[in-house]
Amino acid sequence: MGGRMSCGYTNTGHGEATVCAGSDAATFGFLALADAARLDDAAPIAVTFRTAAERRS
């Protein structure tokens, strides 16, 4: 569906988490990954999750 996705870090009450956010013309979503310490590891997980979740009718 196109769009853009970015990943970064955020602090939580339990330590640092990796967060990826993506959007296109019709949707916005984010994914927090508590066990992915590197952005290079988190990005493909987030893309796979987004692709699996995309549905248009």
PDBQT receptor file of N, H, CA, C and O in Angstrom, charges set to zero:
ATOM      1  N   MET A   1       0.801  -1.185   0.000  1.00  0.00    +0.000 N 
ATOM      2  CA  MET A   1       0.000   0.000   0.000  1.00  0.00    +0.000 C 
ATOM      3  C   MET A   1       0.852   1.261   0.000  1.00  0.00    +0.000 C 
ATOM      4  O   MET A   1       0.318   2.369   0.040  1.00  0.00    +0.000 OA
ATOM      5  N   GLY A   2       2.158   1.105  -0.044  1.00  0.00    +0.000 N 
ATOM      6  H   GLY A   2       2.592   0.204  -0.076  1.00  0.00    +0.000 HD
ATOM      7  CA  GLY A   2       3.023   2.272  -0.055  1.00  0.00    +0.000 C 
ATOM      8  C   GLY A   2       3.166   2.887   1.320  1.00  0.00    +0.000 C 
ATOM      9  O   GLY A   2       3.096   2.182   2.326  1.00  0.00    +0.000 OA
ATOM     10  N   GLY A   3       3.363   4.174   1.376  1.00  0.00    +0.000 N 
ATOM     11  H   GLY A   3       3.420   4.747   0.558  1.00  0.00    +0.000 HD
ATOM     12  CA  GLY A   3       3.499   4.862   2.653  1.00  0.00    +0.000 C 
ATOM     13  C   GLY A   3       4.931   4.899   3.138  1.00  0.00    +0.000 C 
ATOM     14  O   GLY A   3       5.867   4.621   2.387  1.00  0.00    +0.000 OA
ATOM     15  N   ARG A   4       5.089   5.247   4.404  1.00  0.00    +0.000 N 
ATOM     16  H   ARG A   4       4.329   5.472   5.013  1.00  0.00    +0.000 HD
ATOM     17  CA  ARG A   4       6.403   5.381   5.026  1.00  0.00    +0.000 C 
ATOM     18  C   ARG A   4       6.406   4.691   6.379  1.00  0.00    +0.000 C 
ATOM     19  O   ARG A   4       5.370   4.576   7.034  1.00  0.00    +0.000 OA
ATOM     20  N   MET A   5       7.589   4.229   6.794  1.00  0.00    +0.000 N 
ATOM     21  H   MET A   5       8.431   4.322   6.262  1.00  0.00    +0.000 HD
ATOM     22  CA  MET A   5       7.756   3.649   8.110  1.00  0.00    +0.000 C 
ATOM     23  C   MET A   5       9.092   4.114   8.672  1.00  0.00    +0.000 C 
ATOM     24  O   MET A   5      10.085   4.214   7.952  1.00  0.00    +0.000 OA
ATOM     25  N   SER A   6       9.097   4.399   9.979  1.00  0.00    +0.000 N 
ATOM     26  H   SER A   6       8.290   4.319  10.563  1.00  0.00    +0.000 HD
ATOM     27  CA  SER A   6      10.319   4.777  10.671  1.00  0.00    +0.000 C 
ATOM     28  C   SER A   6      10.382   4.043  12.002  1.00  0.00    +0.000 C 
ATOM     29  O   SER A   6       9.355   3.739  12.608  1.00  0.00    +0.000 OA
ATOM     30  N   CYS A   7      11.593   3.766  12.445  1.00  0.00    +0.000 N 
ATOM     31  H   CYS A   7      12.428   4.013  11.953  1.00  0.00    +0.000 HD
ATOM     32  CA  CYS A   7      11.791   3.091  13.732  1.00  0.00    +0.000 C 
ATOM     33  C   CYS A   7      12.740   3.918  14.588  1.00  0.00    +0.000 C 
ATOM     34  O   CYS A   7      13.615   4.619  14.079  1.00  0.00    +0.000 OA
ATOM     35  N   GLY A   8      12.546   3.820  15.890  1.00  0.00    +0.000 N 
ATOM     36  H   GLY A   8      11.835   3.251  16.303  1.00  0.00    +0.000 HD
ATOM     37  CA  GLY A   8      13.399   4.520  16.839  1.00  0.00    +0.000 C 
ATOM     38  C   GLY A   8      13.254   3.905  18.217  1.00  0.00    +0.000 C 
ATOM     39  O   GLY A   8      12.676   2.829  18.370  1.00  0.00    +0.000 OA
ATOM     40  N   TYR A   9      13.774   4.583  19.203  1.00  0.00    +0.000 N 
ATOM     41  H   TYR A   9      14.244   5.457  19.078  1.00  0.00    +0.000 HD
ATOM     42  CA  TYR A   9      13.751   4.085  20.577  1.00  0.00    +0.000 C 
ATOM     43  C   TYR A   9      12.895   4.976  21.461  1.00  0.00    +0.000 C 
ATOM     44  O   TYR A   9      12.765   6.174  21.211  1.00  0.00    +0.000 OA
ATOM     45  N   THR A  10      12.311   4.382  22.500  1.00  0.00    +0.000 N 
ATOM     46  H   THR A  10      12.416   3.408  22.703  1.00  0.00    +0.000 HD
ATOM     47  CA  THR A  10      11.582   5.137  23.508  1.00  0.00    +0.000 C 
ATOM     48  C   THR A  10      11.855   4.523  24.874  1.00  0.00    +0.000 C 
ATOM     49  O   THR A  10      12.121   3.327  24.983  1.00  0.00    +0.000 OA
ATOM     50  N   ASN A  11      11.788   5.337  25.901  1.00  0.00    +0.000 N 
ATOM     51  H   ASN A  11      11.572   6.309  25.812  1.00  0.00    +0.000 HD
ATOM     52  CA  ASN A  11      11.952   4.848  27.264  1.00  0.00    +0.000 C 
ATOM     53  C   ASN A  11      10.594   4.451  27.819  1.00  0.00    +0.000 C 
ATOM     54  O   ASN A  11       9.599   5.143  27.605  1.00  0.00    +0.000 OA
ATOM     55  N   THR A  12      10.561   3.340  28.528  1.00  0.00    +0.000 N 
ATOM     56  H   THR A  12      11.369   2.778  28.702  1.00  0.00    +0.000 HD
ATOM     57  CA  THR A  12       9.345   2.877  29.186  1.00  0.00    +0.000 C 
ATOM     58  C   THR A  12       9.640   2.687  30.665  1.00  0.00    +0.000 C 
ATOM     59  O   THR A  12      10.781   2.846  31.101  1.00  0.00    +0.000 OA
ATOM     60  N   GLY A  13       8.634   2.354  31.422  1.00  0.00    +0.000 N 
ATOM     61  H   GLY A  13       7.707   2.224  31.069  1.00  0.00    +0.000 HD
ATOM     62  CA  GLY A  13       8.825   2.064  32.837  1.00  0.00    +0.000 C 
ATOM     63  C   GLY A  13       9.652   0.809  33.081  1.00  0.00    +0.000 C 
ATOM     64  O   GLY A  13      10.101   0.560  34.199  1.00  0.00    +0.000 OA
ATOM     65  N   HIS A  14       9.852   0.014  32.018  1.00  0.00    +0.000 N 
ATOM     66  H   HIS A  14       9.488   0.216  31.109  1.00  0.00    +0.000 HD
ATOM     67  CA  HIS A  14      10.610  -1.237  32.135  1.00  0.00    +0.000 C 
ATOM     68  C   HIS A  14      11.910  -1.203  31.346  1.00  0.00    +0.000 C 
ATOM     69  O   HIS A  14      12.531  -2.244  31.134  1.00  0.00    +0.000 OA
ATOM     70  N   GLY A  15      12.330  -0.017  30.907  1.00  0.00    +0.000 N 
ATOM     71  H   GLY A  15      11.825   0.829  31.078  1.00  0.00    +0.000 HD
ATOM     72  CA  GLY A  15      13.558   0.114  30.128  1.00  0.00    +0.000 C 
ATOM     73  C   GLY A  15      13.264   0.635  28.733  1.00  0.00    +0.000 C 
ATOM     74  O   GLY A  15      12.175   1.141  28.463  1.00  0.00    +0.000 OA
ATOM     75  N   GLU A  16      14.235   0.507  27.860  1.00  0.00    +0.000 N 
ATOM     76  H   GLU A  16      15.119   0.095  28.079  1.00  0.00    +0.000 HD
ATOM     77  CA  GLU A  16      14.115   1.015  26.502  1.00  0.00    +0.000 C 
ATOM     78  C   GLU A  16      13.402   0.016  25.605  1.00  0.00    +0.000 C 
ATOM     79  O   GLU A  16      13.618  -1.190  25.725  1.00  0.00    +0.000 OA
ATOM     80  N   ALA A  17      12.557   0.503  24.711  1.00  0.00    +0.000 N 
ATOM     81  H   ALA A  17      12.381   1.482  24.613  1.00  0.00    +0.000 HD
ATOM     82  CA  ALA A  17      11.864  -0.333  23.735  1.00  0.00    +0.000 C 
ATOM     83  C   ALA A  17      12.073   0.258  22.347  1.00  0.00    +0.000 C 
ATOM     84  O   ALA A  17      12.269   1.465  22.200  1.00  0.00    +0.000 OA
ATOM     85  N   THR A  18      12.030  -0.583  21.349  1.00  0.00    +0.000 N 
ATOM     86  H   THR A  18      11.871  -1.563  21.469  1.00  0.00    +0.000 HD
ATOM     87  CA  THR A  18      12.104  -0.151  19.967  1.00  0.00    +0.000 C 
ATOM     88  C   THR A  18      10.683   0.033  19.451  1.00  0.00    +0.000 C 
ATOM     89  O   THR A  18       9.833  -0.837  19.640  1.00  0.00    +0.000 OA
ATOM     90  N   VAL A  19      10.426   1.158  18.801  1.00  0.00    +0.000 N 
ATOM     91  H   VAL A  19      11.117   1.864  18.647  1.00  0.00    +0.000 HD
ATOM     92  CA  VAL A  19       9.089   1.453  18.285  1.00  0.00    +0.000 C 
ATOM     93  C   VAL A  19       9.204   1.772  16.802  1.00  0.00    +0.000 C 
ATOM     94  O   VAL A  19      10.063   2.549  16.385  1.00  0.00    +0.000 OA
ATOM     95  N   CYS A  20       8.318   1.157  16.004  1.00  0.00    +0.000 N 
ATOM     96  H   CYS A  20       7.620   0.526  16.342  1.00  0.00    +0.000 HD
ATOM     97  CA  CYS A  20       8.231   1.466  14.582  1.00  0.00    +0.000 C 
ATOM     98  C   CYS A  20       6.831   1.997  14.299  1.00  0.00    +0.000 C 
ATOM     99  O   CYS A  20       5.844   1.439  14.778  1.00  0.00    +0.000 OA
ATOM    100  N   ALA A  21       6.745   3.064  13.529  1.00  0.00    +0.000 N 
ATOM    101  H   ALA A  21       7.547   3.517  13.140  1.00  0.00    +0.000 HD
ATOM    102  CA  ALA A  21       5.461   3.657  13.152  1.00  0.00    +0.000 C 
ATOM    103  C   ALA A  21       5.400   3.761  11.642  1.00  0.00    +0.000 C 
ATOM    104  O   ALA A  21       6.382   4.107  10.986  1.00  0.00    +0.000 OA
ATOM    105  N   GLY A  22       4.228   3.457  11.100  1.00  0.00    +0.000 N 
ATOM    106  H   GLY A  22       3.430   3.176  11.633  1.00  0.00    +0.000 HD
ATOM    107  CA  GLY A  22       4.050   3.524   9.655  1.00  0.00    +0.000 C 
ATOM    108  C   GLY A  22       2.715   4.149   9.303  1.00  0.00    +0.000 C 
ATOM    109  O   GLY A  22       1.755   4.060  10.068  1.00  0.00    +0.000 OA
ATOM    110  N   SER A  23       2.659   4.782   8.138  1.00  0.00    +0.000 N 
ATOM    111  H   SER A  23       3.439   4.854   7.516  1.00  0.00    +0.000 HD
ATOM    112  CA  SER A  23       1.403   5.359   7.674  1.00  0.00    +0.000 C 
ATOM    113  C   SER A  23       1.376   5.361   6.155  1.00  0.00    +0.000 C 
ATOM    114  O   SER A  23       2.413   5.342   5.492  1.00  0.00    +0.000 OA
ATOM    115  N   ASP A  24       0.161   5.384   5.625  1.00  0.00    +0.000 N 
ATOM    116  H   ASP A  24      -0.681   5.400   6.164  1.00  0.00    +0.000 HD
ATOM    117  CA  ASP A  24      -0.057   5.623   4.208  1.00  0.00    +0.000 C 
ATOM    118  C   ASP A  24      -1.233   6.588   4.109  1.00  0.00    +0.000 C 
ATOM    119  O   ASP A  24      -1.588   7.223   5.102  1.00  0.00    +0.000 OA
ATOM    120  N   ALA A  25      -1.831   6.709   2.956  1.00  0.00    +0.000 N 
ATOM    121  H   ALA A  25      -1.543   6.193   2.149  1.00  0.00    +0.000 HD
ATOM    122  CA  ALA A  25      -2.900   7.686   2.769  1.00  0.00    +0.000 C 
ATOM    123  C   ALA A  25      -4.127   7.401   3.625  1.00  0.00    +0.000 C 
ATOM    124  O   ALA A  25      -4.916   8.310   3.880  1.00  0.00    +0.000 OA
ATOM    125  N   ALA A  26      -4.308   6.155   4.078  1.00  0.00    +0.000 N 
ATOM    126  H   ALA A  26      -3.667   5.416   3.871  1.00  0.00    +0.000 HD
ATOM    127  CA  ALA A  26      -5.538   5.790   4.786  1.00  0.00    +0.000 C 
ATOM    128  C   ALA A  26      -5.325   5.217   6.184  1.00  0.00    +0.000 C 
ATOM    129  O   ALA A  26      -6.290   5.102   6.940  1.00  0.00    +0.000 OA
ATOM    130  N   THR A  27      -4.109   4.858   6.551  1.00  0.00    +0.000 N 
ATOM    131  H   THR A  27      -3.325   4.951   5.937  1.00  0.00    +0.000 HD
ATOM    132  CA  THR A  27      -3.901   4.190   7.830  1.00  0.00    +0.000 C 
ATOM    133  C   THR A  27      -2.675   4.737   8.549  1.00  0.00    +0.000 C 
ATOM    134  O   THR A  27      -1.799   5.363   7.952  1.00  0.00    +0.000 OA
ATOM    135  N   PHE A  28      -2.648   4.477   9.853  1.00  0.00    +0.000 N 
ATOM    136  H   PHE A  28      -3.359   3.969  10.338  1.00  0.00    +0.000 HD
ATOM    137  CA  PHE A  28      -1.502   4.791  10.692  1.00  0.00    +0.000 C 
ATOM    138  C   PHE A  28      -1.427   3.699  11.745  1.00  0.00    +0.000 C 
ATOM    139  O   PHE A  28      -2.457   3.278  12.272  1.00  0.00    +0.000 OA
ATOM    140  N   GLY A  29      -0.240   3.239  12.057  1.00  0.00    +0.000 N 
ATOM    141  H   GLY A  29       0.597   3.581  11.629  1.00  0.00    +0.000 HD
ATOM    142  CA  GLY A  29      -0.092   2.243  13.112  1.00  0.00    +0.000 C 
ATOM    143  C   GLY A  29       1.316   2.259  13.665  1.00  0.00    +0.000 C 
ATOM    144  O   GLY A  29       2.242   2.789  13.051  1.00  0.00    +0.000 OA
ATOM    145  N   PHE A  30       1.458   1.661  14.849  1.00  0.00    +0.000 N 
ATOM    146  H   PHE A  30       0.705   1.230  15.348  1.00  0.00    +0.000 HD
ATOM    147  CA  PHE A  30       2.794   1.534  15.416  1.00  0.00    +0.000 C 
ATOM    148  C   PHE A  30       2.932   0.198  16.109  1.00  0.00    +0.000 C 
ATOM    149  O   PHE A  30       1.944  -0.425  16.498  1.00  0.00    +0.000 OA
ATOM    150  N   LEU A  31       4.155  -0.226  16.253  1.00  0.00    +0.000 N 
ATOM    151  H   LEU A  31       4.957   0.281  15.937  1.00  0.00    +0.000 HD
ATOM    152  CA  LEU A  31       4.483  -1.516  16.843  1.00  0.00    +0.000 C 
ATOM    153  C   LEU A  31       5.634  -1.302  17.813  1.00  0.00    +0.000 C 
ATOM    154  O   LEU A  31       6.674  -0.770  17.425  1.00  0.00    +0.000 OA
ATOM    155  N   ALA A  32       5.467  -1.705  19.060  1.00  0.00    +0.000 N 
ATOM    156  H   ALA A  32       4.623  -2.138  19.375  1.00  0.00    +0.000 HD
ATOM    157  CA  ALA A  32       6.530  -1.627  20.060  1.00  0.00    +0.000 C 
ATOM    158  C   ALA A  32       7.132  -3.012  20.229  1.00  0.00    +0.000 C 
ATOM    159  O   ALA A  32       6.413  -3.989  20.436  1.00  0.00    +0.000 OA
ATOM    160  N   LEU A  33       8.439  -3.090  20.142  1.00  0.00    +0.000 N 
ATOM    161  H   LEU A  33       9.023  -2.295  19.974  1.00  0.00    +0.000 HD
ATOM    162  CA  LEU A  33       9.159  -4.357  20.238  1.00  0.00    +0.000 C 
ATOM    163  C   LEU A  33      10.085  -4.309  21.450  1.00  0.00    +0.000 C 
ATOM    164  O   LEU A  33      11.148  -3.691  21.397  1.00  0.00    +0.000 OA
ATOM    165  N   ALA A  34       9.691  -4.947  22.518  1.00  0.00    +0.000 N 
ATOM    166  H   ALA A  34       8.828  -5.449  22.561  1.00  0.00    +0.000 HD
ATOM    167  CA  ALA A  34      10.478  -4.908  23.746  1.00  0.00    +0.000 C 
ATOM    168  C   ALA A  34      11.736  -5.765  23.660  1.00  0.00    +0.000 C 
ATOM    169  O   ALA A  34      12.676  -5.555  24.427  1.00  0.00    +0.000 OA
ATOM    170  N   ASP A  35      11.768  -6.730  22.737  1.00  0.00    +0.000 N 
ATOM    171  H   ASP A  35      11.004  -6.901  22.114  1.00  0.00    +0.000 HD
ATOM    172  CA  ASP A  35      12.901  -7.648  22.690  1.00  0.00    +0.000 C 
ATOM    173  C   ASP A  35      13.811  -7.444  21.476  1.00  0.00    +0.000 C 
ATOM    174  O   ASP A  35      14.736  -8.231  21.275  1.00  0.00    +0.000 OA
ATOM    175  N   ALA A  36      13.577  -6.415  20.669  1.00  0.00    +0.000 N 
ATOM    176  H   ALA A  36      12.826  -5.775  20.833  1.00  0.00    +0.000 HD
ATOM    177  CA  ALA A  36      14.436  -6.130  19.518  1.00  0.00    +0.000 C 
ATOM    178  C   ALA A  36      15.268  -4.895  19.843  1.00  0.00    +0.000 C 
ATOM    179  O   ALA A  36      14.765  -3.772  19.808  1.00  0.00    +0.000 OA
ATOM    180  N   ALA A  37      16.532  -5.107  20.157  1.00  0.00    +0.000 N 
ATOM    181  H   ALA A  37      16.940  -6.020  20.186  1.00  0.00    +0.000 HD
ATOM    182  CA  ALA A  37      17.378  -4.011  20.620  1.00  0.00    +0.000 C 
ATOM    183  C   ALA A  37      17.926  -3.166  19.473  1.00  0.00    +0.000 C 
ATOM    184  O   ALA A  37      18.211  -1.983  19.662  1.00  0.00    +0.000 OA
ATOM    185  N   ARG A  38      18.076  -3.754  18.294  1.00  0.00    +0.000 N 
ATOM    186  H   ARG A  38      17.845  -4.715  18.141  1.00  0.00    +0.000 HD
ATOM    187  CA  ARG A  38      18.678  -3.020  17.180  1.00  0.00    +0.000 C 
ATOM    188  C   ARG A  38      17.611  -2.616  16.169  1.00  0.00    +0.000 C 
ATOM    189  O   ARG A  38      16.703  -3.394  15.879  1.00  0.00    +0.000 OA
ATOM    190  N   LEU A  39      17.717  -1.407  15.633  1.00  0.00    +0.000 N 
ATOM    191  H   LEU A  39      18.455  -0.775  15.869  1.00  0.00    +0.000 HD
ATOM    192  CA  LEU A  39      16.762  -0.955  14.618  1.00  0.00    +0.000 C 
ATOM    193  C   LEU A  39      16.824  -1.826  13.373  1.00  0.00    +0.000 C 
ATOM    194  O   LEU A  39      15.806  -2.047  12.716  1.00  0.00    +0.000 OA
ATOM    195  N   ASP A  40      18.013  -2.320  13.047  1.00  0.00    +0.000 N 
ATOM    196  H   ASP A  40      18.839  -2.141  13.581  1.00  0.00    +0.000 HD
ATOM    197  CA  ASP A  40      18.154  -3.202  11.884  1.00  0.00    +0.000 C 
ATOM    198  C   ASP A  40      17.377  -4.502  12.053  1.00  0.00    +0.000 C 
ATOM    199  O   ASP A  40      16.981  -5.117  11.062  1.00  0.00    +0.000 OA
ATOM    200  N   ASP A  41      17.154  -4.929  13.294  1.00  0.00    +0.000 N 
ATOM    201  H   ASP A  41      17.476  -4.430  14.099  1.00  0.00    +0.000 HD
ATOM    202  CA  ASP A  41      16.355  -6.126  13.554  1.00  0.00    +0.000 C 
ATOM    203  C   ASP A  41      14.861  -5.803  13.602  1.00  0.00    +0.000 C 
ATOM    204  O   ASP A  41      14.036  -6.616  13.187  1.00  0.00    +0.000 OA
ATOM    205  N   ALA A  42      14.516  -4.627  14.104  1.00  0.00    +0.000 N 
ATOM    206  H   ALA A  42      15.186  -3.966  14.441  1.00  0.00    +0.000 HD
ATOM    207  CA  ALA A  42      13.114  -4.254  14.295  1.00  0.00    +0.000 C 
ATOM    208  C   ALA A  42      12.416  -3.919  12.981  1.00  0.00    +0.000 C 
ATOM    209  O   ALA A  42      11.253  -4.280  12.800  1.00  0.00    +0.000 OA
ATOM    210  N   ALA A  43      13.085  -3.251  12.077  1.00  0.00    +0.000 N 
ATOM    211  H   ALA A  43      14.030  -2.957  12.225  1.00  0.00    +0.000 HD
ATOM    212  CA  ALA A  43      12.446  -2.785  10.842  1.00  0.00    +0.000 C 
ATOM    213  C   ALA A  43      11.832  -3.911  10.021  1.00  0.00    +0.000 C 
ATOM    214  O   ALA A  43      10.678  -3.780   9.613  1.00  0.00    +0.000 OA
ATOM    215  N   PRO A  44      12.542  -5.024   9.752  1.00  0.00    +0.000 N 
ATOM    216  CA  PRO A  44      11.913  -6.091   8.962  1.00  0.00    +0.000 C 
ATOM    217  C   PRO A  44      10.729  -6.743   9.686  1.00  0.00    +0.000 C 
ATOM    218  O   PRO A  44       9.773  -7.177   9.042  1.00  0.00    +0.000 OA
ATOM    219  N   ILE A  45      10.788  -6.813  11.011  1.00  0.00    +0.000 N 
ATOM    220  H   ILE A  45      11.564  -6.460  11.534  1.00  0.00    +0.000 HD
ATOM    221  CA  ILE A  45       9.665  -7.360  11.778  1.00  0.00    +0.000 C 
ATOM    222  C   ILE A  45       8.446  -6.463  11.603  1.00  0.00    +0.000 C 
ATOM    223  O   ILE A  45       7.339  -6.952  11.375  1.00  0.00    +0.000 OA
ATOM    224  N   ALA A  46       8.648  -5.158  11.708  1.00  0.00    +0.000 N 
ATOM    225  H   ALA A  46       9.547  -4.762  11.893  1.00  0.00    +0.000 HD
ATOM    226  CA  ALA A  46       7.542  -4.213  11.573  1.00  0.00    +0.000 C 
ATOM    227  C   ALA A  46       6.951  -4.241  10.167  1.00  0.00    +0.000 C 
ATOM    228  O   ALA A  46       5.731  -4.184  10.010  1.00  0.00    +0.000 OA
ATOM    229  N   VAL A  47       7.792  -4.327   9.150  1.00  0.00    +0.000 N 
ATOM    230  H   VAL A  47       8.783  -4.374   9.277  1.00  0.00    +0.000 HD
ATOM    231  CA  VAL A  47       7.294  -4.398   7.768  1.00  0.00    +0.000 C 
ATOM    232  C   VAL A  47       6.488  -5.671   7.559  1.00  0.00    +0.000 C 
ATOM    233  O   VAL A  47       5.431  -5.629   6.930  1.00  0.00    +0.000 OA
ATOM    234  N   THR A  48       6.960  -6.794   8.069  1.00  0.00    +0.000 N 
ATOM    235  H   THR A  48       7.818  -6.828   8.581  1.00  0.00    +0.000 HD
ATOM    236  CA  THR A  48       6.236  -8.059   7.949  1.00  0.00    +0.000 C 
ATOM    237  C   THR A  48       4.891  -7.978   8.656  1.00  0.00    +0.000 C 
ATOM    238  O   THR A  48       3.880  -8.432   8.120  1.00  0.00    +0.000 OA
ATOM    239  N   PHE A  49       4.870  -7.403   9.854  1.00  0.00    +0.000 N 
ATOM    240  H   PHE A  49       5.691  -7.034  10.290  1.00  0.00    +0.000 HD
ATOM    241  CA  PHE A  49       3.628  -7.256  10.608  1.00  0.00    +0.000 C 
ATOM    242  C   PHE A  49       2.644  -6.368   9.853  1.00  0.00    +0.000 C 
ATOM    243  O   PHE A  49       1.467  -6.706   9.730  1.00  0.00    +0.000 OA
ATOM    244  N   ARG A  50       3.123  -5.239   9.351  1.00  0.00    +0.000 N 
ATOM    245  H   ARG A  50       4.080  -4.964   9.452  1.00  0.00    +0.000 HD
ATOM    246  CA  ARG A  50       2.248  -4.313   8.623  1.00  0.00    +0.000 C 
ATOM    247  C   ARG A  50       1.681  -4.967   7.365  1.00  0.00    +0.000 C 
ATOM    248  O   ARG A  50       0.490  -4.839   7.082  1.00  0.00    +0.000 OA
ATOM    249  N   THR A  51       2.521  -5.661   6.617  1.00  0.00    +0.000 N 
ATOM    250  H   THR A  51       3.489  -5.766   6.847  1.00  0.00    +0.000 HD
ATOM    251  CA  THR A  51       2.063  -6.322   5.397  1.00  0.00    +0.000 C 
ATOM    252  C   THR A  51       0.989  -7.354   5.697  1.00  0.00    +0.000 C 
ATOM    253  O   THR A  51       0.006  -7.460   4.964  1.00  0.00    +0.000 OA
ATOM    254  N   ALA A  52       1.167  -8.116   6.770  1.00  0.00    +0.000 N 
ATOM    255  H   ALA A  52       1.966  -8.031   7.366  1.00  0.00    +0.000 HD
ATOM    256  CA  ALA A  52       0.177  -9.131   7.157  1.00  0.00    +0.000 C 
ATOM    257  C   ALA A  52      -1.125  -8.512   7.628  1.00  0.00    +0.000 C 
ATOM    258  O   ALA A  52      -2.190  -9.108   7.465  1.00  0.00    +0.000 OA
ATOM    259  N   ALA A  53      -1.053  -7.313   8.214  1.00  0.00    +0.000 N 
ATOM    260  H   ALA A  53      -0.188  -6.829   8.346  1.00  0.00    +0.000 HD
ATOM    261  CA  ALA A  53      -2.246  -6.670   8.779  1.00  0.00    +0.000 C 
ATOM    262  C   ALA A  53      -3.025  -5.843   7.756  1.00  0.00    +0.000 C 
ATOM    263  O   ALA A  53      -4.184  -5.503   7.995  1.00  0.00    +0.000 OA
ATOM    264  N   GLU A  54      -2.411  -5.517   6.628  1.00  0.00    +0.000 N 
ATOM    265  H   GLU A  54      -1.469  -5.793   6.433  1.00  0.00    +0.000 HD
ATOM    266  CA  GLU A  54      -3.075  -4.657   5.639  1.00  0.00    +0.000 C 
ATOM    267  C   GLU A  54      -4.264  -5.376   4.999  1.00  0.00    +0.000 C 
ATOM    268  O   GLU A  54      -4.138  -6.485   4.480  1.00  0.00    +0.000 OA
ATOM    269  N   ARG A  55      -5.402  -4.724   5.051  1.00  0.00    +0.000 N 
ATOM    270  H   ARG A  55      -5.505  -3.822   5.472  1.00  0.00    +0.000 HD
ATOM    271  CA  ARG A  55      -6.611  -5.239   4.414  1.00  0.00    +0.000 C 
ATOM    272  C   ARG A  55      -7.385  -4.070   3.849  1.00  0.00    +0.000 C 
ATOM    273  O   ARG A  55      -7.622  -3.084   4.548  1.00  0.00    +0.000 OA
ATOM    274  N   ARG A  56      -7.768  -4.164   2.634  1.00  0.00    +0.000 N 
ATOM    275  H   ARG A  56      -7.576  -4.964   2.066  1.00  0.00    +0.000 HD
ATOM    276  CA  ARG A  56      -8.642  -3.150   2.024  1.00  0.00    +0.000 C 
ATOM    277  C   ARG A  56      -9.802  -3.882   1.367  1.00  0.00    +0.000 C 
ATOM    278  O   ARG A  56      -9.618  -4.927   0.743  1.00  0.00    +0.000 OA
ATOM    279  N   SER A  57     -11.001  -3.324   1.514  1.00  0.00    +0.000 N 
ATOM    280  H   SER A  57     -11.151  -2.475   2.021  1.00  0.00    +0.000 HD
ATOM    281  CA  SER A  57     -12.146  -3.969   0.868  1.00  0.00    +0.000 C 
ATOM    282  C   SER A  57     -12.859  -2.986  -0.031  1.00  0.00    +0.000 C 
ATOM    283  O   SER A  57     -13.853  -3.339  -0.666  1.00  0.00    +0.000 OA
TER     284      SER A  57
